[in-house]
Amino acid sequence: MWIDKQVLERCAEPLVCVAFVPSEVVVVCGASNDPEVEVDLAACEADGVAILKRAGGGGTVVLHPGCVVVSVGTWVKQAFANKLYFGLLNDALITAIGTLPGWPANPPRALAQDGLSDVVAGDRKV
């Protein structure tokens, strides 16, 4: 089910882009995250919230039906230039979202990159 697996299974292709919209609330841990440390396991169990682990890095996130998750895989020249590639992808995403009709282009809803890979509108992740 998990999106990164779908991208990795298509690694022979030069570019893969997969989008996923959760149908329910789910907690997703990055490859190096420990659910015992990162997740309120008792609350998740009580609420019936699944806990998944993705192949890629990044922190633990809570996804819900209002989220759109995008995973991109491509062959690159510099294998460890993550900042460069996230910047290129996020610039394209910011441009695309920013040109949608009705999307305000002025603060506090202006889009920007935050950290290595997050796109934000003000103080909220997009």
TIVO-2410 file (N, C-alpha, C; in nm, 3 decimals):
# residues 126
REC num residu      c1      c2      c3 atome chaine
REC   1      M   0.081  -0.120   0.000     N      A
REC   1      M   0.000   0.000   0.000    CA      A
REC   1      M   0.085   0.126   0.000     C      A
REC   2      W   0.201   0.125   0.065     N      A
REC   2      W   0.269   0.251   0.086    CA      A
REC   2      W   0.332   0.307  -0.041     C      A
REC   3      I   0.327   0.435  -0.055     N      A
REC   3      I   0.361   0.507  -0.177    CA      A
REC   3      I   0.507   0.492  -0.219     C      A
REC   4      D   0.602   0.497  -0.125     N      A
REC   4      D   0.743   0.485  -0.163    CA      A
REC   4      D   0.770   0.351  -0.231     C      A
REC   5      K   0.704   0.247  -0.188     N      A
REC   5      K   0.722   0.115  -0.249    CA      A
REC   5      K   0.679   0.118  -0.395     C      A
REC   6      Q   0.571   0.189  -0.424     N      A
REC   6      Q   0.524   0.201  -0.562    CA      A
REC   6      Q   0.629   0.269  -0.650     C      A
REC   7      V   0.696   0.369  -0.596     N      A
REC   7      V   0.799   0.439  -0.671    CA      A
REC   7      V   0.922   0.349  -0.689     C      A
REC   8      L   0.965   0.285  -0.581     N      A
REC   8      L   1.084   0.199  -0.588    CA      A
REC   8      L   1.065   0.082  -0.684     C      A
REC   9      E   0.945   0.029  -0.692     N      A
REC   9      E   0.918  -0.082  -0.783    CA      A
REC   9      E   0.928  -0.041  -0.929     C      A
REC  10      R   0.926   0.089  -0.956     N      A
REC  10      R   0.933   0.140  -1.093    CA      A
REC  10      R   1.068   0.206  -1.120     C      A
REC  11      C   1.173   0.160  -1.052     N      A
REC  11      C   1.304   0.227  -1.059    CA      A
REC  11      C   1.368   0.220  -1.198     C      A
REC  12      A   1.321   0.135  -1.288     N      A
REC  12      A   1.377   0.130  -1.422    CA      A
REC  12      A   1.331   0.250  -1.507     C      A
REC  13      E   1.226   0.317  -1.463     N      A
REC  13      E   1.176   0.434  -1.536    CA      A
REC  13      E   1.260   0.557  -1.502     C      A
REC  14      P   1.275   0.649  -1.598     N      A
REC  14      P   1.358   0.768  -1.571    CA      A
REC  14      P   1.296   0.865  -1.471     C      A
REC  15      L   1.165   0.869  -1.463     N      A
REC  15      L   1.096   0.959  -1.370    CA      A
REC  15      L   0.964   0.896  -1.330     C      A
REC  16      V   0.939   0.891  -1.200     N      A
REC  16      V   0.814   0.838  -1.148    CA      A
REC  16      V   0.757   0.938  -1.049     C      A
REC  17      C   0.630   0.966  -1.061     N      A
REC  17      C   0.562   1.056  -0.968    CA      A
REC  17      C   0.430   0.990  -0.930     C      A
REC  18      V   0.413   0.966  -0.802     N      A
REC  18      V   0.293   0.900  -0.752    CA      A
REC  18      V   0.229   0.989  -0.646     C      A
REC  19      A   0.100   1.007  -0.655     N      A
REC  19      A   0.026   1.084  -0.555    CA      A
REC  19      A  -0.066   0.990  -0.478     C      A
REC  20      F  -0.088   1.022  -0.353     N      A
REC  20      F  -0.167   0.939  -0.265    CA      A
REC  20      F  -0.248   1.029  -0.173     C      A
REC  21      V  -0.377   1.002  -0.161     N      A
REC  21      V  -0.464   1.072  -0.066    CA      A
REC  21      V  -0.514   0.968   0.034     C      A
REC  22      P  -0.476   0.982   0.161     N      A
REC  22      P  -0.519   0.883   0.260    CA      A
REC  22      P  -0.672   0.880   0.272     C      A
REC  23      S  -0.725   0.761   0.291     N      A
REC  23      S  -0.869   0.748   0.311    CA      A
REC  23      S  -0.906   0.752   0.459     C      A
REC  24      E  -0.804   0.748   0.545     N      A
REC  24      E  -0.825   0.755   0.689    CA      A
REC  24      E  -0.700   0.812   0.755     C      A
REC  25      V  -0.710   0.844   0.882     N      A
REC  25      V  -0.595   0.895   0.956    CA      A
REC  25      V  -0.493   0.783   0.971     C      A
REC  26      V  -0.366   0.816   0.950     N      A
REC  26      V  -0.258   0.719   0.961    CA      A
REC  26      V  -0.131   0.791   1.009     C      A
REC  27      V  -0.052   0.724   1.090     N      A
REC  27      V   0.078   0.777   1.132    CA      A
REC  27      V   0.184   0.708   1.049     C      A
REC  28      V   0.276   0.786   0.992     N      A
REC  28      V   0.381   0.729   0.908    CA      A
REC  28      V   0.517   0.772   0.963     C      A
REC  29      C   0.597   0.672   0.997     N      A
REC  29      C   0.732   0.697   1.049    CA      A
REC  29      C   0.833   0.690   0.936     C      A
REC  30      G   0.934   0.776   0.943     N      A
REC  30      G   1.045   0.768   0.849    CA      A
REC  30      G   1.127   0.643   0.877     C      A
REC  31      A   1.215   0.609   0.783     N      A
REC  31      A   1.292   0.485   0.793    CA      A
REC  31      A   1.370   0.472   0.924     C      A
REC  32      S   1.422   0.583   0.973     N      A
REC  32      S   1.504   0.576   1.095    CA      A
REC  32      S   1.426   0.608   1.223     C      A
REC  33      N   1.296   0.636   1.210     N      A
REC  33      N   1.216   0.670   1.329    CA      A
REC  33      N   1.175   0.544   1.404     C      A
REC  34      D   1.175   0.554   1.536     N      A
REC  34      D   1.132   0.445   1.623    CA      A
REC  34      D   0.991   0.477   1.674     C      A
REC  35      P   0.890   0.400   1.634     N      A
REC  35      P   0.754   0.428   1.678    CA      A
REC  35      P   0.740   0.432   1.830     C      A
REC  36      E   0.822   0.357   1.902     N      A
REC  36      E   0.817   0.358   2.049    CA      A
REC  36      E   0.852   0.496   2.104     C      A
REC  37      V   0.933   0.571   2.029     N      A
REC  37      V   0.977   0.704   2.072    CA      A
REC  37      V   0.890   0.813   2.009     C      A
REC  38      E   0.857   0.796   1.882     N      A
REC  38      E   0.793   0.902   1.803    CA      A
REC  38      E   0.641   0.907   1.812     C      A
REC  39      V   0.577   0.796   1.852     N      A
REC  39      V   0.433   0.783   1.839    CA      A
REC  39      V   0.369   0.755   1.975     C      A
REC  40      D   0.253   0.812   1.997     N      A
REC  40      D   0.173   0.777   2.115    CA      A
REC  40      D   0.099   0.649   2.079     C      A
REC  41      L   0.163   0.536   2.104     N      A
REC  41      L   0.111   0.406   2.063    CA      A
REC  41      L  -0.025   0.376   2.125     C      A
REC  42      A  -0.042   0.409   2.252     N      A
REC  42      A  -0.170   0.382   2.320    CA      A
REC  42      A  -0.284   0.461   2.256     C      A
REC  43      A  -0.258   0.588   2.222     N      A
REC  43      A  -0.362   0.670   2.160    CA      A
REC  43      A  -0.397   0.617   2.022     C      A
REC  44      C  -0.295   0.577   1.946     N      A
REC  44      C  -0.320   0.523   1.812    CA      A
REC  44      C  -0.402   0.394   1.821     C      A
REC  45      E  -0.366   0.308   1.915     N      A
REC  45      E  -0.439   0.182   1.931    CA      A
REC  45      E  -0.584   0.209   1.973     C      A
REC  46      A  -0.603   0.301   2.067     N      A
REC  46      A  -0.737   0.334   2.115    CA      A
REC  46      A  -0.824   0.391   2.004     C      A
REC  47      D  -0.762   0.469   1.915     N      A
REC  47      D  -0.837   0.533   1.807    CA      A
REC  47      D  -0.838   0.451   1.678     C      A
REC  48      G  -0.771   0.336   1.677     N      A
REC  48      G  -0.767   0.253   1.557    CA      A
REC  48      G  -0.685   0.314   1.445     C      A
REC  49      V  -0.582   0.392   1.481     N      A
REC  49      V  -0.497   0.458   1.381    CA      A
REC  49      V  -0.379   0.367   1.348     C      A
REC  50      A  -0.366   0.335   1.220     N      A
REC  50      A  -0.256   0.250   1.175    CA      A
REC  50      A  -0.124   0.325   1.184     C      A
REC  51      I  -0.017   0.253   1.210     N      A
REC  51      I   0.118   0.310   1.214    CA      A
REC  51      I   0.198   0.239   1.105     C      A
REC  52      L   0.247   0.317   1.009     N      A
REC  52      L   0.324   0.263   0.897    CA      A
REC  52      L   0.466   0.315   0.902     C      A
REC  53      K   0.553   0.252   0.825     N      A
REC  53      K   0.692   0.297   0.814    CA      A
REC  53      K   0.723   0.309   0.666     C      A
REC  54      R   0.782   0.422   0.626     N      A
REC  54      R   0.816   0.440   0.485    CA      A
REC  54      R   0.964   0.411   0.464     C      A
REC  55      A   0.999   0.381   0.339     N      A
REC  55      A   1.137   0.349   0.306    CA      A
REC  55      A   1.226   0.473   0.313     C      A
REC  56      G   1.170   0.589   0.286     N      A
REC  56      G   1.249   0.712   0.283    CA      A
REC  56      G   1.269   0.773   0.420     C      A
REC  57      G   1.349   0.875   0.424     N      A
REC  57      G   1.379   0.944   0.549    CA      A
REC  57      G   1.272   1.043   0.586     C      A
REC  58      G   1.308   1.133   0.674     N      A
REC  58      G   1.214   1.234   0.722    CA      A
REC  58      G   1.154   1.193   0.854     C      A
REC  59      G   1.081   1.284   0.912     N      A
REC  59      G   1.023   1.261   1.042    CA      A
REC  59      G   0.890   1.189   1.035     C      A
REC  60      T   0.838   1.159   1.151     N      A
REC  60      T   0.708   1.096   1.163    CA      A
REC  60      T   0.600   1.200   1.136     C      A
REC  61      V   0.498   1.162   1.060     N      A
REC  61      V   0.389   1.253   1.025    CA      A
REC  61      V   0.254   1.187   1.049     C      A
REC  62      V   0.154   1.269   1.070     N      A
REC  62      V   0.016   1.223   1.078    CA      A
REC  62      V  -0.051   1.267   0.949     C      A
REC  63      L  -0.105   1.171   0.875     N      A
REC  63      L  -0.175   1.201   0.750    CA      A
REC  63      L  -0.324   1.178   0.771     C      A
REC  64      H  -0.405   1.248   0.691     N      A
REC  64      H  -0.551   1.235   0.701    CA      A
REC  64      H  -0.610   1.256   0.563     C      A
REC  65      P  -0.740   1.233   0.546     N      A
REC  65      P  -0.800   1.244   0.413    CA      A
REC  65      P  -0.785   1.381   0.346     C      A
REC  66      G  -0.750   1.486   0.417     N      A
REC  66      G  -0.729   1.617   0.356    CA      A
REC  66      G  -0.589   1.637   0.301     C      A
REC  67      C  -0.501   1.537   0.316     N      A
REC  67      C  -0.361   1.547   0.271    CA      A
REC  67      C  -0.344   1.488   0.132     C      A
REC  68      V  -0.247   1.542   0.060     N      A
REC  68      V  -0.202   1.481  -0.064    CA      A
REC  68      V  -0.053   1.454  -0.046     C      A
REC  69      V  -0.014   1.330  -0.062     N      A
REC  69      V   0.126   1.290  -0.048    CA      A
REC  69      V   0.178   1.264  -0.189     C      A
REC  70      V   0.293   1.323  -0.220     N      A
REC  70      V   0.355   1.304  -0.351    CA      A
REC  70      V   0.494   1.246  -0.330     C      A
REC  71      S   0.523   1.139  -0.402     N      A
REC  71      S   0.655   1.077  -0.396    CA      A
REC  71      S   0.711   1.075  -0.538     C      A
REC  72      V   0.835   1.123  -0.552     N      A
REC  72      V   0.899   1.132  -0.682    CA      A
REC  72      V   1.028   1.051  -0.679     C      A
REC  73      G   1.050   0.975  -0.783     N      A
REC  73      G   1.175   0.902  -0.799    CA      A
REC  73      G   1.234   0.932  -0.935     C      A
REC  74      T   1.362   0.960  -0.938     N      A
REC  74      T   1.430   0.986  -1.065    CA      A
REC  74      T   1.578   0.957  -1.049     C      A
REC  75      W   1.644   0.931  -1.158     N      A
REC  75      W   1.789   0.912  -1.157    CA      A
REC  75      W   1.854   1.049  -1.159     C      A
REC  76      V   1.954   1.068  -1.075     N      A
REC  76      V   2.019   1.198  -1.062    CA      A
REC  76      V   2.170   1.185  -1.082     C      A
REC  77      K   2.235   1.297  -1.108     N      A
REC  77      K   2.380   1.297  -1.128    CA      A
REC  77      K   2.456   1.298  -0.995     C      A
REC  78      Q   2.401   1.365  -0.896     N      A
REC  78      Q   2.465   1.376  -0.765    CA      A
REC  78      Q   2.378   1.304  -0.662     C      A
REC  79      A   2.417   1.183  -0.627     N      A
REC  79      A   2.333   1.097  -0.543    CA      A
REC  79      A   2.298   1.156  -0.407     C      A
REC  80      F   2.382   1.239  -0.351     N      A
REC  80      F   2.356   1.290  -0.216    CA      A
REC  80      F   2.330   1.441  -0.213     C      A
REC  81      A   2.282   1.495  -0.323     N      A
REC  81      A   2.250   1.638  -0.330    CA      A
REC  81      A   2.101   1.660  -0.300     C      A
REC  82      N   2.055   1.602  -0.189     N      A
REC  82      N   1.912   1.609  -0.155    CA      A
REC  82      N   1.859   1.751  -0.147     C      A
REC  83      K   1.937   1.841  -0.090     N      A
REC  83      K   1.892   1.980  -0.077    CA      A
REC  83      K   1.865   2.041  -0.215     C      A
REC  84      L   1.954   2.015  -0.310     N      A
REC  84      L   1.937   2.064  -0.446    CA      A
REC  84      L   1.809   2.009  -0.508     C      A
REC  85      Y   1.790   1.879  -0.500     N      A
REC  85      Y   1.675   1.817  -0.567    CA      A
REC  85      Y   1.543   1.850  -0.499     C      A
REC  86      F   1.541   1.854  -0.365     N      A
REC  86      F   1.419   1.897  -0.298    CA      A
REC  86      F   1.387   2.041  -0.336     C      A
REC  87      G   1.488   2.125  -0.347     N      A
REC  87      G   1.466   2.264  -0.387    CA      A
REC  87      G   1.404   2.275  -0.525     C      A
REC  88      L   1.455   2.198  -0.619     N      A
REC  88      L   1.401   2.200  -0.756    CA      A
REC  88      L   1.256   2.151  -0.758     C      A
REC  89      L   1.231   2.039  -0.691     N      A
REC  89      L   1.094   1.985  -0.688    CA      A
REC  89      L   0.999   2.080  -0.617     C      A
REC  90      N   1.042   2.134  -0.503     N      A
REC  90      N   0.953   2.223  -0.428    CA      A
REC  90      N   0.929   2.354  -0.500     C      A
REC  91      D   1.030   2.406  -0.571     N      A
REC  91      D   1.009   2.527  -0.651    CA      A
REC  91      D   0.901   2.504  -0.756     C      A
REC  92      A   0.905   2.386  -0.820     N      A
REC  92      A   0.802   2.354  -0.920    CA      A
REC  92      A   0.665   2.342  -0.855     C      A
REC  93      L   0.660   2.277  -0.740     N      A
REC  93      L   0.534   2.261  -0.668    CA      A
REC  93      L   0.479   2.396  -0.623     C      A
REC  94      I   0.565   2.479  -0.567     N      A
REC  94      I   0.524   2.613  -0.521    CA      A
REC  94      I   0.469   2.695  -0.638     C      A
REC  95      T   0.537   2.689  -0.751     N      A
REC  95      T   0.490   2.762  -0.870    CA      A
REC  95      T   0.354   2.711  -0.914     C      A
REC  96      A   0.339   2.577  -0.919     N      A
REC  96      A   0.212   2.519  -0.963    CA      A
REC  96      A   0.098   2.555  -0.870     C      A
REC  97      I   0.117   2.539  -0.740     N      A
REC  97      I   0.011   2.570  -0.644    CA      A
REC  97      I  -0.017   2.720  -0.643     C      A
REC  98      G   0.088   2.800  -0.649     N      A
REC  98      G   0.072   2.945  -0.644    CA      A
REC  98      G  -0.003   3.004  -0.761     C      A
REC  99      T  -0.014   2.929  -0.871     N      A
REC  99      T  -0.087   2.980  -0.988    CA      A
REC  99      T  -0.230   2.928  -0.995     C      A
REC 100      L  -0.270   2.847  -0.896     N      A
REC 100      L  -0.408   2.798  -0.895    CA      A
REC 100      L  -0.504   2.915  -0.872     C      A
REC 101      P  -0.616   2.916  -0.943     N      A
REC 101      P  -0.715   3.022  -0.920    CA      A
REC 101      P  -0.760   3.023  -0.775     C      A
REC 102      G  -0.764   3.140  -0.717     N      A
REC 102      G  -0.810   3.152  -0.579    CA      A
REC 102      G  -0.703   3.135  -0.474     C      A
REC 103      W  -0.582   3.095  -0.514     N      A
REC 103      W  -0.476   3.080  -0.414    CA      A
REC 103      W  -0.414   3.217  -0.390     C      A
REC 104      P  -0.424   3.269  -0.268     N      A
REC 104      P  -0.366   3.401  -0.242    CA      A
REC 104      P  -0.214   3.397  -0.247     C      A
REC 105      A  -0.157   3.488  -0.318     N      A
REC 105      A  -0.011   3.493  -0.334    CA      A
REC 105      A   0.056   3.584  -0.232     C      A
REC 106      N  -0.022   3.642  -0.143     N      A
REC 106      N   0.037   3.735  -0.046    CA      A
REC 106      N   0.037   3.673   0.094     C      A
REC 107      P   0.128   3.718   0.181     N      A
REC 107      P   0.134   3.665   0.318    CA      A
REC 107      P   0.000   3.680   0.386     C      A
REC 108      P  -0.038   3.590   0.478     N      A
REC 108      P   0.044   3.482   0.531    CA      A
REC 108      P   0.032   3.352   0.452     C      A
REC 109      R  -0.034   3.352   0.337     N      A
REC 109      R  -0.054   3.229   0.261    CA      A
REC 109      R   0.050   3.207   0.152     C      A
REC 110      A   0.151   3.295   0.144     N      A
REC 110      A   0.255   3.276   0.044    CA      A
REC 110      A   0.329   3.146   0.073     C      A
REC 111      L   0.365   3.074  -0.030     N      A
REC 111      L   0.433   2.946  -0.016    CA      A
REC 111      L   0.583   2.962  -0.015     C      A
REC 112      A   0.649   2.875   0.063     N      A
REC 112      A   0.795   2.877   0.071    CA      A
REC 112      A   0.843   2.739   0.111     C      A
REC 113      Q   0.972   2.716   0.091     N      A
REC 113      Q   1.032   2.592   0.140    CA      A
REC 113      Q   1.084   2.615   0.280     C      A
REC 114      D   1.065   2.515   0.367     N      A
REC 114      D   1.112   2.522   0.504    CA      A
REC 114      D   1.192   2.396   0.533     C      A
REC 115      G   1.311   2.413   0.585     N      A
REC 115      G   1.395   2.297   0.612    CA      A
REC 115      G   1.437   2.231   0.482     C      A
REC 116      L   1.465   2.104   0.488     N      A
REC 116      L   1.513   2.032   0.370    CA      A
REC 116      L   1.405   2.011   0.265     C      A
REC 117      S   1.282   1.977   0.310     N      A
REC 117      S   1.186   1.930   0.210    CA      A
REC 117      S   1.043   1.980   0.227     C      A
REC 118      D   1.011   2.052   0.333     N      A
REC 118      D   0.873   2.091   0.355    CA      A
REC 118      D   0.836   2.216   0.276     C      A
REC 119      V   0.713   2.217   0.224     N      A
REC 119      V   0.655   2.337   0.165    CA      A
REC 119      V   0.556   2.389   0.267     C      A
REC 120      V   0.564   2.517   0.295     N      A
REC 120      V   0.479   2.577   0.398    CA      A
REC 120      V   0.406   2.700   0.345     C      A
REC 121      A   0.292   2.727   0.408     N      A
REC 121      A   0.217   2.851   0.386    CA      A
REC 121      A   0.212   2.917   0.523     C      A
REC 122      G   0.294   3.019   0.542     N      A
REC 122      G   0.305   3.078   0.676    CA      A
REC 122      G   0.369   2.975   0.769     C      A
REC 123      D   0.302   2.944   0.878     N      A
REC 123      D   0.356   2.848   0.974    CA      A
REC 123      D   0.294   2.709   0.960     C      A
REC 124      R   0.229   2.682   0.847     N      A
REC 124      R   0.162   2.553   0.828    CA      A
REC 124      R   0.221   2.477   0.709     C      A
REC 125      K   0.243   2.347   0.729     N      A
REC 125      K   0.290   2.262   0.619    CA      A
REC 125      K   0.182   2.252   0.513     C      A
REC 126      V   0.225   2.250   0.389     N      A
REC 126      V   0.132   2.231   0.278    CA      A
REC 126      V   0.145   2.086   0.234     C      A
***
